Amino acid sequence: MQTPFTDIDAFCDALPGAGALLGIDPGEKTIGIAICDAGRRIASPLGALKKAKFKENGPALAKLCADNAVSGLVIGYPLNMDGSIGPKAQAARAFARNLGGLIDLPILLWDERLSTVAVTRTLIEADASRARRAAVVDKMAAAYILQGALDRIAQMPGRS
């Protein structure tokens, strides 16, 4: 069983030298999914799953990991604006723990405060319709979360 990391250094120490990471934004209605290249440089939206019971979503995510040779997971961790852990962050932690019991990969809980807001703002600026925004915001938020972690890893001495 994998225990989720909140320390990116410890997460990186648990990762193999190369391999794709899967970014996950566990929302209330959908789970946004993104993936990066094996060199861990660029995050790309992959899709979204309709949120269901974990016994349905967990195996679907495990299959995505196997199909894409994923070496680690970055899960959005929606801390409160003051950095405290509220109900949504507790739910994300429980989701990560459940996933860790199913998938034997390192898991990072990555602070995602305002990620959906930033993505929505970008989509509005790109003149995306409300329907288009609704269709892509979750997978775009997952890519935003994953890219944030990738950018941090790239800045770490000896990690890029």
Stockholm file with secondary structure:
# STOCKHOLM 1.0

chainA/1-160         MQTPFTDIDAFCDALPGAGALLGIDPGEKTIGIAICDAGRRIASPLGALKKAKFKENGPALAKLCADNAVSGLVIGYPLNMDGSIGPKAQAARAFARNLGGLIDLPILLWDERLSTVAVTRTLIEADASRARRAAVVDKMAAAYILQGALDRIAQMPGRS
#=GR chainA/1-160 SS CCCCBSCHHHHHHHSCSSCEEEEEEECSSEEEEEEECTTSCCEEEEEEEECCCHHHHHHHHHHHHHHTTEEEEEEEECCCTTSCCCHHHHHHHHHHHHHHHHCCSCEEEEECTTHHHHHHHHHHHTTCCHHHHHHHHHHHHHHHHHHHHHHHHHHSTTTC
#=GC SS_cons         CCCCBSCHHHHHHHSCSSCEEEEEEECSSEEEEEEECTTSCCEEEEEEEECCCHHHHHHHHHHHHHHTTEEEEEEEECCCTTSCCCHHHHHHHHHHHHHHHHCCSCEEEEECTTHHHHHHHHHHHTTCCHHHHHHHHHHHHHHHHHHHHHHHHHHSTTTC
//
